Amino acid sequence: MNTKRILKNTDTDYISILLLCLCVTAVFFVAWTFTGQWPWKSQAYNSYILQAQSWLEGRLDLGRDYPYLELAIFNNKYYVSFPPFPSYVMLPFLLIGWNSCDSMIAFAVSLLGAVYAFKILKHFDIESKTAIFFTLLLTVGSNWLMTAQNAWVWFIAQNMAFTLSLMAIYYALKNKIGLSLAFWACAVGCRPFQILYLPALLYLIYNAHKAVNPEDKIIDIIKKRYLALIPMAVIALSYMILNFARFGSITEFGHNYLPEFTRSELGQFNIGYMAENLKNMFSVPQTQDGIWQYTYANGMCIFLVSPIFISYLIYIARSIIKHEKFDMKFTLLVLAIAIIELLSITAHKTMGGAHFGNRYTNDVLPIIFIGTVMLLPKDNDWESFNYPLFFIGLAINLVGSIMFFVQ
């Protein structure tokens, strides 16, 4: 009887996942209809494709300048200035001659991110209808929608980091330390600030291990499972070797050698940038004749473009007000990671360049999501307040991203 129930639940999950993917695709389809950014369309801003092609030709640099791309200039050679993991993904497709694979990869990665968000919710026995809704709140109801629509070099890396971070969280919950830390290393190879997720992943892994082996201490876990660290170590080592071969430093991905930063008096990161960027992070667009004037640089209020931030704060308040038992340590850890990452972002010279919304803040969405999920009440109490937040997020990001791509 239990086996039949499990099989039935599994079938239901597959149907729910299919429905979820159709919902996400439907939103993309609406956007693509206006913007023309179809997943089979080749992209002009294809730095990762160019980098992978250069590797296959035996070069670490690109061989020449591409003035429309953000390229690092080092020793009179031109390099992709972003962490390399997306090029790793594209290499096998280029080997078989698919030289415009980036757009379809971006679409597949977007759907995979939604699937893993759903799987995280199901890990906590959230019913499928609610799991679909909260996955949509995280994805198409947030500024993720902006960066997930196409494969421009700036966006596909964030899209991959988002999905890989969710995968790392899911496998941490499942006590799969090797997979969790390997996917985390891949996420860092897309967006370096994802390195801040490590304490949360280790916390989840520790709790998952202790649930099965309650007598084990930390040293016991290390002795039993140290071999699981090998995939992560190999991935990290590949970045270090590549960085050293290109720039003579194991930690330099190349961004510091962008002309934009080498010519800047304050460089790429400086606390002098923080005040203006913090203001932009919470600023509401100005109005003209009663109509919002969408901005396409430097960011806007994160609570408008990603309302899941509001959901998380409300669920924290709810748990405290109702004196419910919840994991205070993990809640504080999530808040600390989110705050540190957001503050680190504001120390950057720009808040994401040309884009709609506040795309740099998308990097903290996965950690905010797991924080929210772990606070969700089992009886779906208070769920309804998320509905208007979802529709506001969806409408703002759909309209704003369409306007960005067609301007």
N, C-alpha and C positions, 0 to 999 in steps of 0.2 A: 504493500500500500504506500509506504514512504517513497519507494522507487518511482511509482506512478506519479505521485505528487511532485517529486523533483523534476521528472520529465515534463510534466504539464507546465510547471513554473518556467522551465527552460524554454519551452515553446513560446510561452507568453512573452518572455524577455526578448526572444528573437523578433517577434511581431512588433514589440514596443520599440526595439532598436531600428527596425525598418521604418516605422512610423516617424521616429525621431529624425532619421536621415532624410526622409521625404520632406519634413517640415523645414529643416535647415536648407535643403536644396531649393525648396519653393521660394524661400526668402532670397537666396542667391539669384534665382532665376529672375525674380522681379528686378533686382539690382542690375544684373547682366543685360536685361532687356533695354535698360536706359543707357548703360555705360559701354556696352559692347565688350566687356572684359570676360569673354567666354573661356572656359577652361582648356579648350583646344587651340586657343589663340597664342601665338608666340609673343614673348615680351621683349621690349626694347631694353628695359632695365634688368638685364640678365647676368649680373656679375658672377653668380655662382656657376652658371653654365660655362661662361668664359674661363673661369678658374679651373673647372674640371677638365675642360678641353685642353688647357695649357698643360696640366699635369700629364694628360695622356700623350701630349707631344714632347714631354720631357723637360718642361720648364716650370719653375716656381712662380715667375712673374708672368704678366699677360702678353709680353712681347711688344706692346705699343700702348699709347694712351687712348682712352675712350673718354673724351671731354665731358660727356653727359653723365658719367658715373662718378661715384665718390671713390677715388683710388688713392692709395698710399704711394708716395714717391720716396723711394729709398735707394741711394746709390745710383740715381738716374734711371731706375727701373720702376715699372708700374705694377702694383699689387692690389688685389682685393683687400679692402681695409676692414673687413668684418670677420668674425670667427668662422672657421671653415666647415662646420658640420653639414650644412645644407649641400655643399659640394660633394661630400661623401655619399649622400643619398643619391645624387644625380649621376655619379660615376658609372654605375652599371647600366643605366639607360643610355648614356652616351656611347658606351662600348658596343651597344647593339644598333647604334645609328639614330636613336631618337634624340635629336638635338634641340627639341622644343618641349622637353618633358616637364619643365618647371611649373607650368600652369596646372597641368593635371595632377602633379604631385601636391601642389598647394591645395587643390580641391579635396584630394584624398586625405591629406593631413587634417584639414578642417573637419571632415566627417569623422575621422578617427578621434579627434579631440572630443567631439560631442559624445561619441560612443563611450569613451573612458570616463567622462563626467557622469554619464548614466550608470556605468558599472560601479563607480564609487558610491553613488546613492543607493544602488541595490545591495551593496555590501552591508549597509546599515539597515537593510530590510525596509527601505522606503518603497511604498507601493508604486507600481509602474507609472500610473497617471501623474502622480506627484513628481516622480523622478524625471519624467519627460519635461514637465513644466520648469523645474529648477535647472535642468540642463539648458533649456531654451533661454531662461533668464541669464544664465552665465554666458551664453554664446551670442545668439542673434539679438538678445536684449541688452547687450553691452557693446563697448567700443571694439571688442573682438571682431565684430562684423566688418569694421573698416579694414583691418589688416588681413582678414581671412578671404577677401574677395578675389585677390589675384596674387601673382608671383613676383611682384616688384621686389628687388633685392632687400629693401628696407622692411617689407611686410612679411615675406615668406619666412625670414628668420624668426620674427616674433610669433608667427603662426606655429612654426615647428616647436619653439620653446614652450609655448602654451600647451600643446598636445603632449610633448615629452615630459613636461612637469606633472601633468595629470597622470600620465602613465607611471611615473616614478612614485607618485602618491598612492596610486592604486596597488602597485606591487609591494609597497611598504606595508600597507594595510593587510595584504595577503601573506606577509612574512616571507616574501621572495626578495631577499636582500641583494642578490646578484643582479636581478633584473631592475630592481628599484634604483640602485646606485649607478648602474650602467645607463639607464635612461636619463637619470639626473646629469651624468657627465655629458651625455649628448645634448641636453638642454643648455648646459653651460657653454657648449660649443656653438650655440646659436645666439645666446644672450648671456654674457659673463656674470651679470648680477644674479642669475639663478643659482649661483654658488651659495647664496644666503639661505636657500631652502634646506641645506644639509641638516641643520639641527632638528628641524621638524621631521624630516625623513628618518633620522636616527631615533627620534622619540617614538615614532609610529612603529618602526621596526622592532625596537626594544619591547614595546608593549605587546606587539603581535607574537614575538618569541616567548615572552613570559606567560602569555595565555596558554601556550602549549607546554612550556617547560618552566613552571613557576619556581623551581628551586635554583635555576641557573642565575649566576651573577654575571656582571658585564664581562669579566675575564673568561668565564665559561663560554659565553656567546662568541667571543673573539676566537678562542681556541677551536671551537666547533665549526666556525663559519668563515674563517679568514680567507679561504680559497675563493669565496664568492666575491671578493674584492678585485679579483684579477681582471674581469672585463672592464670595470671602471678604470683601473690603473692603466690598461692598454689604451683606452680611449684618451685618457688624460695625457699619457706619454706621447701619443701621436700629435696632439696639439703642441706640446713642448718642442718636439723635434722639428715640426714644421715652422713654428715661430722662430726657433733658433736658426734654422737654415735660411730663413728669409731676412730676419731683422737682428740676429745676434743676441736675442733675449728670449728665454722660454716663456715669458709672460706677455710679450708684445704681439698682439694680433694685427697691428698695423694702423689702428685708428689715430694714434698719436702722430702719424706721418701724413695725415691728410693736410693739404695746404690750408684748409680752413682753420686748423688748430696750430699749425707751425707758424702761421702769420698772426695768430691771436696773442695779445699781450698777456692774457691770463691762462692760455692753454686750453686743453679739453675740459678739465675739471678744476673748479675753483669755488670756494665758498662765496666768492663775490657774485656768482650767478644765482645764488639760492633765493634771495629776497624776491626778485622779479619772477622767477620760475614758480615759487610757492604761490605768489599772487595769481599767476596764470592757472595754476592747478585747481583753484577754487573760484575762478572768475566766471560770472554769468555773461553770456554774449550780450552786447549792446543791442538796442532796438532802434529802428528807424521807421516812422509811421506805423508803430505798433507791431512791426515784423522783426524777428530776430535776424541779426546780421551774422551769419555763420563765419567763423574764422578758420583759416586753413594753415595755421602755423602757431607754434608756441603753446598750444593746449587751451583747454577750457575746463569747466567744473567737472570733476570726476564723478560727482554724485548725479549729474545729469546724463552723462554718456555711459556710465556703468553703475546703474542703481543697485547692483548687488552689494556695493559698499554700504548703502543704507540698510539693506536687509541684514547684513552681518551685525551692524551696530545695534539694530533693533532687537535681534535675537539675543545678543549679549545682555541688553537691558532687560528683556523679558525674563531670561533665566535668573537674573539677580533679583528682580522684583518678585517673582514667584518662588524664590528660595529653592529653585530646583537644583538637583545635583548635576554638575557638569564638570568636565575636565578643565579646571581653572589654569593648570600649568600649561596645557596645550593652547588654551585661549590666549594667555599672555604671550606665549611663544609666537603664535600667529600674528598678534598685534605688533610684537617687536620686529619680526621679520618684515612685515608690511611697512611699518614706519621707517625702519632703517633703509629699506630698498627705495621707498618713495623719496626720502631725504637725499639719498645718494644720487637719485635721478635728477633732483633739482640742482645739484652741484655741477651738472653737465652744461656746456655752453648753450645747447639748444634743448628744446623739449620735444624733439622728434622731427624737426624740419617741416616740410610740406605734408600735411595730412589733415584729416578731420578728427576732431575730438581731442583725445589726450593719449596717444598710442603707447607712450613709454609706460604709462600706468597699467597697461594690459599685462605687464610682466608679473604683477602681484595678484592677478585674478585667480589663478589656481590655488594659491595659499589661502586667499579669502574664501574661496569656494569650499575647501575642506573644513575651514573653520566654521562656516555657516552650516554645512551638512551635519557636523557633530553637535550642533545646537538645535537642530530641527526637532520639535516635539513629535512624539510617536502618534499622537491623536490628530495631527494636522492642524492643531490649534494655531490661530494667528496667520494661517497661510494666505488668507484672502488679501491682506495688505500688500502682498507682492504683485498682485495682478495689475494694478495701475502702474506700478514701477516697471513692470515688464513692458507694457504697451508704450509707456513714455520712452523707455530705452530703445525699443524697437523702432519707433517712429523717428526719433531724433537721429539715430545712427543710420537708418535706411535712407532718409532724406539727405542727411548731411554727407554721407559717403557718395551717394549718387551725384550730388552737386559738386563734390570735389573732383570726381573722375570726368565729369562732362564740362567743367568750367574751361 
